[in-house]
Amino acid sequence: MKNAVKLLSVLLLSGVFTLAQAQTVPSKSKPMAGKAQKGKMAMDGCMMQDGKMMMMKGGKMMPMTQNMTMKDGSMCMTDGTCKMKNGTTMTMKEGQCMMMDGKMTTMDEMKKSGRMKSDKMKNMKM
């Protein structure tokens, strides 16, 4: 019986020491939203390009397959119709974008403000 208690104590202590020495992996920090990042898209959202609604997410552009609700409550539909938070409805035109904060902009304005490099659209993965 004494040997069983000693064995249990040794196993318990070795387990505690093993857990204490285990390394933890730090979580990846999220990029700051709204800040321009070198070589990456600064903002996520949706836009009308070549007559199709496209979704920008994490620096990649892909076809928009489902309606998107922005942080302010505005909605963009896959057919290009946008319903603003104040209830007005509009249809996006070529080059118009809606950012995740609900603000409308154009590709030209994004290039001028430095949110996007002028040749960024050519290099985007689709």
Helices and strands as residue ranges (DSSP letters): H 2-21, E 45-49, E 52-57, E 60-63, E 68-69, E 75-76, E 81-83, E 89-91, E 96-99, E 104-106, H 107-113, H 120-123
